[in-house]
Amino acid sequence: MPSTPPARPRKRWWWKLILGPPVMAASVLWLAPYLDENVDPDVRRTVQQSRPAVPDEDNAYLAILGFHVAPADADIHAAGKALREEYRELEAGGTPKGKVREAPRLDVVVELPDDVCVPRARACIRRARETPERMRKVVRENQVLVDRLISMARYPAFQEATQPGAALSGVPYPVKVHMILLNRIALTAVEDGGRVRALGMLAEDTRMMRMVLRGATTVAGKLVGVFSLVNIYHLLSQMVREGPLSSEEDALVQGMLSPLDAAERDVEAALRDELARALRDMDDLDAHRGAAASWAEERFTHLIFMDGASANRLFQHFRDVTAAAGMPAHEFNSRADEVRRRMERDGAPVLNGLGARLFLQLPRDLLELPEGVHDLDGLMRLVAIHRLAVMQGVGASQVATFLGGTPPQLVNPYTQKPMEWDAPSRSLVFRPPGLRDGKAQRIEL
């Protein structure tokens, strides 16, 4: 009779179910810091690049920094210089956070009521002629600030001298005051013989805002320049519409329409500043992680936020956006779409989910800056075409033929085709491509 095999011991699988997950979790937490990447040395080298400094006495930025200080006769340039030094001390750790001096401000609240005409959206010359008193009232109430803005034109250069950081979350650019200044210029334009004086004022304002566009080293500063110039050129087109220009007036108009130069188009310094700000924020998160209440909490944060991997991916996106921004408008759109698709592929990874959410989508928004510069270029071309049509006495029935003969430097920069003519509204139209059709610029002939 065959012998009975010995009974096998029953597998003790239950202890694996109980101990397995905690052991695996502890192992992952222990390995977490080692799953991150080393930061590419090029990342830090890139953000340390800087432009040659502008001497303080020439720098209009300092006047913007002190723009709202009191009293009314204050030296806003000197006040801005003093504030900059305090911001620098705070950023360097020389002053406890939150202890920076609050500069006394003018008791003026700048609002933009319906009485303020925004040239991008309204016919300000027509309004200045039909309801001048309402516009004059707003100008009078903000006369001190308007005069301050005009006075800034005496400075020959502009360069942001304090980067946004712990001490300064953003510079209060006087965008609303600039709208009021444009209303003052519109009022001047409708006075008897006032168009040449108004064009002179607008030319000076254009020089100032193009100086801001050229010298800004932050995305906010660049966008202020773009936004301000868009309204300037819409007001210019409304002044041109008033009729043929004298030789003196035409010289002023042509000067304002000189093509954007390389420095005005350049956005790399502004993008680099955004990269530097993101890296500073990463350093702050890393410092908070060091103050975690427990070992497990500290290790867990390494899984959801990997500063090395985040910095490297962000730097790659920064380089992609910078490369796209350097392309001419007719090549920019396809490259920008490619960059967006690459960012989407990064998605929300299993590891470093917080890093991806906080930082890796930032460059997607930064693509709006080169788009804005290309759109500004297109608007300037549209105003230049408008000037030619007015000076040549082109009627509505002749516009289509006239546009067919557009010189190459005045075509739509995106499509390389002539600008459009909308006969029902009697408007020349510059239309950016794709989903940004809502940003189409229209100028009534």
C-alpha positions in Angstrom: 0.0 0.0 0.0 1.5 3.3 -1.1 2.6 5.6 1.6 0.5 8.8 2.1 2.5 12.0 1.3 3.0 14.3 4.2 0.4 17.1 4.5 1.7 20.5 3.3 1.6 23.3 5.7 -1.2 25.8 5.0 0.1 29.0 3.5 0.1 31.9 5.8 -1.0 34.4 3.2 -3.0 36.7 5.5 0.1 38.2 7.0 1.2 39.4 3.6 -2.1 41.2 3.1 -1.7 42.9 6.4 2.0 43.8 6.3 2.5 44.1 2.5 0.9 47.5 1.9 2.5 49.3 4.9 5.9 47.9 4.0 5.5 48.9 0.4 4.3 52.4 1.4 7.3 52.8 3.8 9.7 51.7 1.1 8.2 54.2 -1.4 8.4 57.0 1.2 12.0 56.0 2.0 12.9 56.1 -1.7 11.0 59.3 -2.5 13.9 61.8 -2.3 16.0 59.5 -4.5 13.3 59.4 -7.3 13.8 63.1 -8.1 16.2 64.5 -10.7 19.3 66.7 -10.4 18.6 70.2 -11.6 20.2 70.9 -15.0 23.1 73.4 -14.5 21.8 75.4 -17.5 18.6 76.3 -15.5 20.4 78.4 -12.9 22.8 79.8 -15.5 19.9 81.0 -17.7 18.1 82.9 -14.9 21.3 84.6 -13.9 21.7 86.4 -17.2 21.0 90.1 -17.1 21.0 93.2 -19.3 23.4 96.1 -18.8 21.9 98.4 -16.1 20.4 101.7 -17.0 21.7 104.6 -14.8 19.1 105.6 -12.2 19.0 109.2 -13.3 17.9 108.1 -16.8 15.4 105.4 -15.7 11.7 106.2 -16.0 10.8 103.0 -14.2 11.8 104.6 -10.9 9.2 107.3 -11.5 6.6 104.6 -12.1 7.6 102.9 -8.8 7.0 106.2 -6.9 4.1 107.3 -9.1 1.3 107.4 -6.5 3.3 108.9 -3.5 2.1 112.1 -1.7 2.2 115.1 -1.6 1.1 116.3 -5.0 4.5 118.1 -5.6 6.6 115.1 -4.6 9.6 114.0 -6.6 8.2 110.7 -7.8 11.6 109.6 -9.2 13.4 110.1 -5.9 10.5 108.4 -4.1 10.7 105.4 -6.4 14.4 105.1 -5.9 13.9 105.1 -2.1 11.2 102.4 -2.3 13.4 100.3 -4.6 16.1 100.2 -2.0 13.7 99.1 0.7 12.4 96.3 -1.5 15.9 95.2 -2.1 16.6 95.1 1.6 13.5 93.1 2.2 14.3 90.6 -0.6 17.9 90.2 0.7 16.5 89.4 4.2 17.7 92.6 5.7 14.2 93.6 6.8 11.6 91.3 8.4 9.0 90.3 5.9 6.0 92.5 5.8 7.8 95.4 7.5 8.6 97.4 4.4 7.5 101.1 4.8 4.1 101.9 3.3 4.8 105.1 1.3 2.2 107.9 1.8 -0.1 107.9 -1.2 -2.1 110.6 -2.9 -5.7 110.7 -1.7 -6.9 109.9 -5.3 -8.8 106.8 -6.4 -8.4 106.4 -10.1 -11.5 104.8 -11.6 -12.6 104.3 -15.2 -16.2 105.4 -15.3 -18.3 105.5 -18.5 -17.0 109.0 -18.9 -13.5 107.7 -19.7 -13.2 106.7 -23.4 -11.0 103.6 -24.1 -9.9 104.0 -27.8 -9.7 100.3 -28.4 -13.4 100.0 -27.8 -14.9 103.5 -28.6 -14.7 106.4 -30.9 -13.0 108.9 -28.6 -12.5 111.7 -31.0 -16.3 111.6 -31.7 -17.0 111.6 -28.0 -14.7 114.5 -27.4 -16.5 116.5 -29.9 -20.0 115.5 -28.8 -19.7 115.4 -25.0 -16.5 117.2 -24.1 -17.5 118.3 -20.6 -17.8 114.8 -19.3 -14.3 114.0 -20.5 -12.9 117.2 -19.2 -14.3 116.5 -15.7 -12.4 113.2 -15.4 -9.2 114.8 -16.7 -9.5 117.7 -14.1 -10.1 115.3 -11.2 -6.9 113.4 -12.0 -4.8 116.3 -13.3 -1.9 115.7 -10.8 -1.5 112.1 -12.0 -1.9 113.0 -15.7 0.8 115.6 -15.3 3.1 113.1 -13.6 2.6 110.7 -16.5 3.5 113.4 -19.0 6.6 114.3 -17.0 8.0 110.8 -17.3 8.7 111.4 -21.0 11.8 113.4 -20.0 13.6 110.2 -19.1 15.6 108.7 -21.9 15.4 105.0 -20.9 13.3 102.4 -19.1 14.3 99.3 -17.3 12.5 97.5 -14.5 14.9 97.7 -11.5 13.1 95.6 -9.0 11.8 92.1 -9.9 8.5 90.9 -8.4 9.2 88.7 -5.4 8.5 88.4 -1.7 8.7 92.2 -1.2 6.9 93.3 -4.3 4.1 91.2 -5.9 3.7 93.6 -8.8 4.4 97.2 -9.9 1.3 99.5 -10.0 1.7 100.7 -13.6 -0.5 103.7 -14.2 -2.6 102.1 -16.9 -5.9 103.8 -15.8 -4.1 107.2 -15.8 -2.9 106.5 -19.3 -6.4 106.1 -20.5 -7.2 109.5 -19.0 -4.2 111.0 -20.7 -5.5 109.7 -24.0 -8.8 111.4 -23.3 -6.9 114.6 -22.7 -5.2 114.2 -26.1 -8.6 113.5 -27.8 -10.0 116.7 -26.3 -7.0 118.6 -27.7 -7.5 117.1 -31.1 -11.0 118.5 -31.6 -9.9 122.1 -30.7 -9.4 124.6 -33.5 -6.0 123.8 -35.0 -5.5 121.2 -32.2 -4.8 118.1 -34.3 -1.1 118.9 -34.8 -0.7 119.6 -31.1 -2.6 116.4 -30.2 -0.4 114.4 -32.6 2.7 115.9 -31.0 1.4 114.8 -27.5 0.5 111.3 -28.8 3.9 111.0 -30.5 5.6 111.7 -27.1 3.3 109.2 -25.4 4.1 106.6 -28.1 7.8 107.1 -27.6 7.4 106.6 -23.8 5.3 103.4 -24.2 7.5 101.9 -26.8 10.4 102.6 -24.4 8.5 100.6 -21.8 7.9 97.8 -24.3 11.6 97.8 -25.2 13.0 97.9 -21.6 10.5 95.8 -19.7 12.1 92.6 -18.3 8.9 91.1 -16.8 5.8 89.7 -18.6 3.6 92.3 -16.7 5.7 95.2 -17.9 5.7 93.9 -21.5 2.0 93.5 -21.5 1.5 97.0 -20.1 3.5 98.3 -23.1 1.4 96.2 -25.5 -1.9 97.2 -24.0 -1.0 100.9 -23.9 0.2 100.9 -27.5 -2.9 99.2 -28.8 -5.0 102.1 -27.4 -2.5 104.7 -28.7 -2.7 103.3 -32.2 -6.5 103.1 -32.1 -6.7 106.8 -31.1 -4.1 107.6 -33.8 -6.4 106.0 -36.4 -9.3 108.0 -35.2 -7.3 111.2 -35.6 -6.2 110.1 -39.1 -9.9 109.5 -40.0 -10.6 113.2 -39.5 -9.2 114.0 -43.0 -6.0 114.5 -45.0 -2.9 115.3 -42.9 -0.6 118.3 -43.3 3.0 117.6 -44.0 3.8 118.3 -40.3 1.0 116.0 -39.1 2.0 113.3 -41.5 5.6 113.3 -40.4 4.4 112.8 -36.8 2.1 109.9 -37.8 4.8 108.2 -39.9 7.2 108.5 -36.9 4.7 106.7 -34.7 4.3 103.9 -37.2 7.9 103.0 -37.6 8.1 99.2 -37.4 8.8 97.5 -34.1 12.6 97.0 -33.6 14.3 93.9 -32.3 14.3 95.0 -28.7 10.6 95.9 -28.8 9.8 92.4 -30.2 12.2 90.6 -27.8 10.4 88.7 -25.0 13.2 86.4 -23.8 14.1 88.6 -20.8 10.5 88.7 -19.6 10.1 84.9 -20.0 13.4 84.4 -18.1 12.0 86.5 -15.3 8.9 84.2 -15.1 11.3 81.2 -15.0 13.2 82.8 -12.1 10.0 83.6 -10.2 8.9 80.0 -10.6 12.2 78.7 -9.3 12.0 81.0 -6.3 8.6 79.6 -5.6 10.0 76.1 -5.8 12.7 77.0 -3.4 10.1 78.3 -1.0 8.1 75.0 -1.2 11.3 73.1 -0.6 12.0 75.2 2.5 8.5 74.4 3.8 9.1 70.8 3.3 12.1 70.9 5.5 9.8 72.2 8.3 7.4 69.2 8.0 5.9 67.9 11.2 7.0 64.3 10.7 9.3 62.1 8.7 6.3 60.6 6.8 4.9 64.0 5.9 8.3 65.2 4.7 8.8 62.1 2.6 5.3 62.2 1.1 5.9 65.7 -0.1 8.8 64.4 -2.2 6.3 62.2 -4.1 3.9 65.0 -5.0 6.5 67.8 -5.5 9.9 67.0 -7.0 11.7 70.3 -7.3 14.4 68.9 -9.6 12.0 67.3 -12.1 9.8 70.3 -12.0 12.7 72.7 -12.6 14.0 70.6 -15.5 10.5 70.2 -17.2 9.7 73.9 -16.7 13.1 74.9 -18.2 12.4 72.7 -21.3 9.0 74.4 -21.7 10.7 77.8 -21.2 13.1 77.0 -24.1 10.3 75.8 -26.3 8.3 79.0 -25.7 11.4 81.2 -26.2 12.1 79.5 -29.5 8.5 79.9 -30.7 8.5 83.6 -29.6 11.6 84.3 -31.8 9.8 83.2 -34.9 8.1 85.5 -37.4 4.3 85.7 -37.0 3.5 83.4 -40.0 5.6 80.6 -38.4 4.7 81.3 -34.8 1.2 79.8 -34.7 2.1 76.3 -35.8 5.1 76.2 -33.5 3.0 77.5 -30.6 0.5 74.8 -31.2 3.2 72.2 -31.2 4.6 73.6 -27.8 1.0 73.4 -26.3 0.7 69.8 -27.4 4.0 68.9 -25.8 2.9 70.5 -22.6 -0.3 68.5 -22.6 1.7 65.3 -23.0 3.4 66.1 -19.7 -0.1 66.1 -18.2 -0.5 65.2 -14.6 2.0 62.5 -13.8 1.5 59.9 -11.0 4.6 61.3 -9.3 5.2 65.1 -9.0 1.5 65.8 -9.4 1.7 69.0 -7.4 4.7 70.2 -9.2 3.0 69.6 -12.6 -0.1 71.5 -11.4 1.7 74.5 -10.0 4.5 75.0 -12.4 4.4 73.0 -15.6 1.4 74.7 -17.2 2.8 78.2 -16.6 4.5 78.4 -20.1 1.1 77.8 -21.8 0.0 81.3 -20.5 3.3 82.9 -21.4 2.6 82.2 -25.1 0.1 85.1 -24.9 3.0 87.5 -24.7 4.6 86.9 -28.1 1.0 86.6 -29.5 0.3 90.1 -28.1 3.5 91.5 -29.7 2.6 90.0 -33.1 -1.0 91.3 -32.8 0.4 94.8 -32.0 2.6 94.6 -35.1 -0.5 93.7 -37.2 -2.5 96.7 -35.7 0.3 99.1 -36.6 0.3 97.8 -40.2 -3.5 98.3 -40.3 -3.1 101.9 -39.1 -0.4 102.5 -41.7 -2.7 101.2 -44.4 -5.5 103.5 -43.1 -3.1 106.4 -43.4 -2.3 105.6 -47.0 -6.0 105.2 -47.9 -6.8 108.6 -46.3 -3.8 110.4 -47.9 -4.7 108.9 -51.3 -8.4 109.7 -51.0 -9.4 106.0 -51.4 -13.2 105.7 -51.3 -15.2 102.7 -50.1 -15.8 101.3 -53.6 -12.0 101.4 -54.2 -10.8 99.7 -51.0 -10.7 96.2 -52.3 -8.5 97.2 -55.3 -6.4 99.3 -53.0 -5.8 96.5 -50.6 -4.8 94.2 -53.4 -1.8 96.5 -54.0 -0.7 96.4 -50.3 3.1 96.5 -50.0 4.6 93.3 -48.4 5.6 95.1 -45.2 1.9 96.0 -44.5 0.2 92.6 -45.1 -1.3 90.5 -42.3 1.8 89.3 -40.5 0.2 85.9 -39.8 -1.2 85.0 -43.2 1.1 87.2 -45.4 -2.1 88.2 -47.3 -3.7 91.7 -47.5 -5.8 93.0 -44.7 -9.6 92.5 -44.9 -12.3 95.0 -45.9 -15.7 94.7 -44.1 -18.0 96.7 -46.5 -21.1 96.8 -44.2 -19.2 98.5 -41.4 -16.8 100.3 -43.7 -13.9 98.9 -41.7 -10.4 97.7 -42.4 -9.9 94.5 -40.4 -6.8 92.8 -39.1 -7.7 89.2 -38.0 -5.4 87.0 -36.0 -5.7 83.3 -36.9 -7.7 80.5 -35.4 -9.5 80.7 -32.1 -8.2 84.2 -31.4 -10.6 85.6 -34.0 -12.3 87.5 -31.1 -9.1 89.7 -31.0 -9.7 91.0 -34.5 -8.8 94.7 -34.8 -11.2 97.0 -36.8 -10.6 100.5 -38.0 -13.4 102.5 -39.6 -12.3 104.1 -42.8 
